[in-house]
Amino acid sequence: MNAPAQTMITCPWCGTAYPTFQSNCKNCGGPLLPPRETASPSDAETLPVPPPPPRPISNNYAMRLLFMDGWGIAGFVFGLLGTIFTLLGFGLTLGIITAFVGIPFLGVGLVFLAAGIPLLAWRYQEKQKIVGVLRHGQAMQGQITGIQQNLNVRINHRHPWVISYRFQVMGREYPGETTTLSQPGEHLQPGKPAWVLYLPNTPELNTIYPHP
């Protein structure tokens, strides 16, 4: 007689799998939901209620979100190229013979840095806001409105998915979207209900829970 297969607990925030349940992910710090002991058709449609704030979300999660963001990746590439060109140009400029070659390299490097650093800083601040929503946001049920794969960006040989959703606060409807590298499951298909976390003073800052 075969032993029953062991159910792995998968972190909804970063995808790390654990053989046994624990309250928080050791990799990203996100909260883990306890496994269901039984399942039924009605349970499959029941959304896990987000834990009350504040939620223990690690600051490192902002970096994970940054490298799933197209603009964030562009800022990183510009910054990396800028650093390389600047160091190379500076080294060549120090030599009398190679100075005429080094100055253009130095100029190109500074241009890349001037574009990349502000872009990277802007996107990182935006991801920090998402972490703030995950920590302190209020929960409201919303609805998934669409999913689309971004074929213009490729991360680790995968194109990210953009999940769109909507929710209402005080009678006003707000849209939102989030990005994930994992292919959205059945529960994230258009028309499906979803929990949305938002900041009461600025509902424009929002994300779905669990973050895919």
N, C-alpha and C positions, 0 to 999 in steps of 0.2 A: 504494500500500500504506500503510495507516494505521500510525503509530508506536504501540507498546504504551503503554497508560495508565500514568502514573507512580503508584507506590504511596506514599501519604502515611503518615507515621509519626504516630500519634495518642497523646498522653500519656494513660495510663490514670488519672491522678490528677485532671487538670483539663480534659482534652478538647482542649488546644491541638494543632494539626496542624503537622507539619514536612515539607518535601519531601525532606529527607535525614536520615539517622540521626545522633543525638548522644546522649551518655551520660546527660545530665540535661536536664529541661525548663527552659527559661529563664524560664518564667512562674511555676511553683510550686516548682521545685527537685526534683521527684520523679524517680526513675530511670526511664529508658525502656528497653524491651526491644528488642533488635535484631530486624529483620524476618526472617522465614523466607524462604529462597531458593526452596524448593519446598514444596508442600503435598500432603498425601495424606489419605485418610480417617482413617488412624491418627494422623497429626499433629494433626488437628482435635480429637481427644480428649485430646491431651497437654497438661497444664497447664504453663505457664511456671514454673520453679522460682524462688522469691524469691531475690534476691541475699543474701549473708550480711550480718549486721549488723556495724557500724552503717551504715545506709542514709542517703544525703544528702537528707533531707526538709526543706523550707523551713519556718520558723516561720509564714510567711504562709498555709500550708495550713490552719492551725487556724482562721483567719478565714473561709476558704472553707467549711469544715465548719460553722462557726457559723451562717452564713446559709443553710444547708440544714436547720437545726434549728428546729422549731416553737417550742420554748421560748426559743431564742436570739432568734428574730425578735420574739416577744412582749416579751422584755426590752428589745430595741432600741426597739420602738414605745413602751413605757412610759417609757423613758429620754428619748426624743425629745419626747414629750408633756409629760413632767415639766419638761424644760428650757424649753420654750416657755411653759408656764403659769407657771413660777417667774419667768422674766424679765419676762413681762407683768405678773404680780401685783406684783413688786417695783417695777416702774416706776410702776404705778398707785398703789401704797402711798405713794410719795414725795410725791404730790400731796395736798394737804389735802382737796380736793373729791372726788377719786377714790379716796381711801384705803379707804372702805367697800366699794368694788367690788374693789379690789386685794387686800385681805386674803383673801377666799375663793379668788381665783385663785391666790394664793401658797400657800394651804393645799392646794389640789388638786394643784398642781405638786409640792410636797414629798412628797405621798402617792405620786404616780406615780414620782418619783425613788426613794423608799424601796423601792418594789416592783421597779422596772426595773433599777437598778444591781446589787443582789445577784443577781437572776436572770440578768442578762447575764454577770456575773463567774463564776457557777457553771457556766453552759453553756460559757463559754470555757475554764475549767479542765478540763472534761470533754473538750473537743476537743483540748486540749494533751496529755491523756493518750493520745488516739488517735494523735497525731503521735509520741509516745514509743513506742507499740507499733509503728508503722510503721518507726521508726528502729532499735529494739533488739529487737523481738519475735522469738521462735523460730518456725519454720514447722512446721505440722502439717497433713496433709490432712484436710479435713472434707467436709461435704455441705450443699448448699443445701436448705433445708426449706420455704421458701415466699417468695412475693413478694406485696406488697399496695400499692396506691396510696393515699396518705393524702389523702383528698378534703377534709379539714378545713384543710389548709394550701395556700396558693398562692404560688409564688415565680416571678417573671418569667413570669407567665401559665401556669405549669406546676405540677402537683401532684407532690410528691416520691414516690419509690418506696421502700418499706421492704423490705429483703432479709433474710430470716431464715436462719440456718445453725446447724450444730452440729458439734462435734469432740470428740475424746477425748484426755485427758492422764492418764497413769498409771492407766488403766482407768476414769476418771471422765468422764462426759459433761458438756460445757458448751454452753449456748446462746449465741447472739449475734445481733446485727442491725446493719445499717448502712443509711444513707439516701443516695439519689442522685437527681438531677434527670433523669438520662438513663434512658430506658426500658431495662430489663434485657434483654440479648441472650440468645441460645440457651444460652450457657455458664452463665448465672445462673438457669436455670429449676429448679424443685424436682426433686430427685433427682440433680442434676449434682454432680460432685466440685468442690471448691474448696480452695485453699490458705488457711489461717488463720494469722495471726500472733498470738502471745500472749506475755505476760510470764511467765516460768517461776515466779516467786514469787507472782504473782496472775493466774492464767489467766482470771479474770473480765474482765480487761482484754484485749480481743481485737478483731480486725477481719479482714476477708477481704483477700486480695492477688491481683491489683492492686486497690486501692481504687477502686470504680466511679465 
